[in-house]
Amino acid sequence: MTFGNLFMAALSDILGSQEEAIRQTGRVLRIRGSVIPVSLTKTNLAATYENGQTLTEEHLIDEPPHDGKLKIIKVYLKPRARVNPEAITAIQEADLVVLGPGDLYTSLIPNLLVDGVYAALKKTKAKKVYVLNLMTKFGQTYNFTAKDHLAVLQKYVDAAIDAVIVNTAPLSPTALAVYAKYHEIPVQDNLTNIKTPHIVRADVASRHLTTKSKSDALVRSLIRHDSDKLAKTLIHLL
């Protein structure tokens, strides 16, 4: 990940723009599809907590220096970010828009805060699907249930979500014991008696426990979605 950041920074300097650097990185890595930044605006993510404290920068929100049980009541971008027109075109022309999985307040919602994205999601004819996280996140979604996750997301997309994918497969007891040390638990499925959005329950969790490089100092997920199972479930929705 560190190398990737350095590589992107170097290409941005050489080519004169981050946008072109992303295109050329895609060519070097021979990726299928395209990576489109939601915005090219230089901005920072900020979060306000229930005690009135505000933190700026993703890293501090992701791994907060305060009590991680505190609830986030608001997130915003400072300064406001202008949307990348290519992102709007992609959303409008899509058959399927997938939101998540990922940290709710630092990976998912920031995209929805960019000016123009909300309107594009409301306007597109694409089916919009939210992939619910497998585990809670201390510092962001402490003790959150599935209904809590969905309620927060719907504040930023209104009623634009058509379906929610919820994992039904059992998770590794060994991994869960590690998560418990960090006050993180499986997201409880309490999405009952809900007419909209459509709830899709499926086995989409990987049986493989993810390991990380010893040189990686960041906290990483041990339990993740199985990309093949998740892809099949998403395609089935079409």
C-alpha positions in Angstrom: 0.0 0.0 0.0 2.8 2.4 0.8 4.5 1.6 -2.5 1.2 2.3 -4.2 1.0 5.7 -2.7 4.5 6.6 -3.6 4.0 5.3 -7.2 0.8 7.3 -7.6 2.5 10.5 -6.2 5.5 10.1 -8.5 3.2 9.6 -11.6 1.1 12.6 -10.6 4.3 14.7 -10.6 5.5 13.3 -13.9 2.2 13.5 -15.7 0.9 16.7 -14.2 -2.3 15.4 -12.7 -3.7 12.7 -10.4 -6.4 11.9 -12.9 -3.9 10.9 -15.6 -1.7 9.1 -13.0 -4.7 6.9 -12.1 -5.3 6.1 -15.8 -1.6 5.2 -16.4 -1.5 3.1 -13.2 -4.4 1.1 -14.5 -2.5 0.4 -17.7 0.7 -0.6 -15.8 -1.3 -3.0 -13.6 -3.4 -4.2 -16.6 -6.6 -3.8 -14.6 -10.0 -4.8 -16.1 -12.5 -2.0 -16.0 -11.6 1.5 -14.9 -10.9 3.4 -11.7 -12.7 6.7 -11.5 -12.0 9.1 -8.6 -15.3 10.5 -7.2 -13.5 13.9 -6.9 -10.2 15.5 -7.6 -10.7 18.2 -5.0 -8.1 18.5 -2.2 -10.3 18.1 0.9 -10.3 16.5 4.4 -12.8 14.3 6.1 -14.1 15.6 9.4 -16.2 13.8 12.1 -18.2 15.3 15.0 -18.9 13.1 18.0 -21.7 13.0 20.5 -19.5 14.8 23.1 -19.0 17.7 20.7 -15.4 16.8 19.7 -14.5 17.1 16.1 -11.6 15.2 14.4 -10.2 15.9 11.0 -8.3 13.4 8.8 -9.3 9.9 7.9 -6.6 8.2 10.0 -7.7 9.8 13.3 -11.3 8.9 12.6 -10.4 5.4 11.6 -8.3 4.8 14.7 -9.5 7.5 17.1 -7.3 8.6 20.0 -10.4 8.9 22.2 -12.9 6.3 23.6 -14.1 4.4 20.6 -17.5 3.9 22.1 -18.4 7.5 21.3 -20.9 7.8 18.5 -20.3 9.9 15.4 -23.2 12.2 14.8 -22.0 14.0 11.6 -19.3 13.6 9.0 -18.5 16.3 6.3 -15.8 17.3 3.8 -13.8 20.5 4.4 -13.7 22.2 2.0 -16.6 20.9 0.0 -15.6 18.7 -2.9 -16.6 19.1 -6.5 -17.6 15.9 -8.2 -15.6 14.4 -11.1 -17.9 14.5 -14.2 -16.6 11.0 -15.2 -18.0 9.6 -11.9 -21.4 11.1 -12.6 -21.4 9.6 -16.1 -20.5 6.2 -14.7 -23.3 6.3 -12.2 -25.9 7.4 -14.7 -24.8 4.7 -17.2 -24.5 1.9 -14.7 -26.7 -1.2 -14.5 -25.7 -1.7 -10.9 -24.3 0.6 -8.2 -22.6 -1.2 -5.3 -22.1 0.6 -2.0 -19.6 -1.2 0.3 -18.4 -3.3 2.0 -16.1 -1.0 3.8 -15.8 1.3 6.9 -19.1 3.2 7.1 -17.8 6.6 8.0 -14.3 6.6 6.3 -14.7 4.5 3.2 -18.3 4.6 2.2 -20.0 7.8 3.2 -17.2 10.2 2.1 -18.1 9.4 -1.5 -21.7 10.4 -0.8 -20.6 13.7 0.6 -19.2 15.0 -2.7 -21.5 17.5 -4.3 -23.5 15.9 -7.1 -23.2 12.3 -6.1 -26.5 12.2 -4.2 -28.4 13.7 -7.1 -26.8 11.2 -9.5 -27.8 8.2 -7.3 -31.3 9.5 -7.2 -31.5 10.0 -10.9 -29.8 6.8 -12.2 -31.9 3.8 -13.3 -29.3 1.5 -11.9 -30.2 -0.9 -9.1 -28.4 0.3 -6.0 -27.2 -2.3 -3.6 -25.6 -1.9 -0.1 -23.3 -4.7 1.0 -23.5 -4.8 4.8 -20.3 -5.2 6.7 -19.5 -8.5 8.5 -18.1 -6.9 11.6 -18.6 -3.7 13.6 -15.8 -1.1 13.8 -14.6 0.2 17.1 -14.5 4.0 16.9 -17.1 4.1 14.1 -19.9 1.6 14.5 -19.4 0.3 18.0 -22.3 -2.2 18.7 -24.1 -1.2 15.5 -26.7 -3.6 14.2 -27.6 -4.1 10.6 -30.5 -1.6 11.1 -28.1 1.0 12.6 -25.8 0.7 9.6 -28.7 1.1 7.1 -30.2 4.0 9.0 -26.9 6.0 8.9 -26.4 5.3 5.2 -30.0 6.3 4.4 -29.3 9.7 5.9 -27.0 10.4 2.9 -28.8 8.6 0.1 -32.4 8.9 1.4 -34.5 6.0 0.0 -32.2 5.3 -2.9 -31.1 1.9 -1.8 -32.9 -1.0 -3.6 -31.4 -4.0 -1.8 -29.1 -4.9 1.1 -26.9 -8.0 1.1 -26.5 -9.7 4.5 -24.1 -12.5 5.1 -25.6 -15.7 6.6 -22.4 -17.9 6.8 -20.9 -18.6 10.2 -17.7 -16.7 11.0 -14.4 -18.1 12.3 -14.5 -18.5 16.2 -10.7 -17.9 16.2 -11.0 -14.6 14.3 -14.0 -13.5 16.4 -11.9 -14.0 19.6 -9.3 -11.6 18.1 -12.0 -9.1 17.2 -13.5 -9.3 20.7 -10.3 -7.9 22.1 -10.8 -4.8 20.1 -14.5 -4.5 21.1 -15.8 -5.6 17.7 -18.5 -8.1 17.0 -20.4 -9.6 14.1 -23.1 -7.2 12.7 -26.5 -8.5 14.0 -29.1 -9.0 11.3 -32.2 -7.3 12.7 -33.6 -6.2 9.4 -37.0 -7.8 9.9 -40.4 -6.6 8.8 -38.8 -4.3 6.3 -40.6 -3.8 2.9 -38.0 -1.7 1.4 -35.2 -2.1 0.6 -35.2 -5.7 -0.4 -33.1 -7.8 2.0 -30.9 -10.5 0.3 -29.5 -13.1 2.8 -26.7 -15.2 1.4 -23.4 -17.0 2.2 -21.0 -14.3 1.1 -18.2 -14.6 3.7 -14.8 -16.0 3.0 -13.6 -19.0 4.9 -10.1 -17.8 4.6 -8.5 -15.6 7.3 -6.6 -12.7 5.8 -3.0 -12.2 6.9 -1.0 -9.1 6.4 2.6 -8.1 5.9 4.7 -7.7 9.0 5.7 -4.3 7.8 2.1 -3.1 7.6 1.4 -1.1 10.8 -2.3 -0.5 10.0 -5.1 -2.5 11.5 -6.6 -4.8 8.8 -9.7 -7.0 8.6 -9.2 -10.8 9.3 -12.6 -11.7 8.1 -13.7 -10.5 4.7 -16.3 -11.2 2.0 -15.6 -13.9 -0.6 -15.3 -11.9 -3.8 -16.6 -14.7 -6.0 -19.7 -15.4 -3.9 -20.4 -11.8 -3.5 -20.1 -11.2 -7.3 -22.5 -14.0 -8.0 -25.0 -12.6 -5.5 -24.8 -9.1 -7.0 -25.1 -10.4 -10.6 -28.2 -12.4 -9.6 -29.9 -9.2 -8.5 -29.7 -8.0 -12.1 
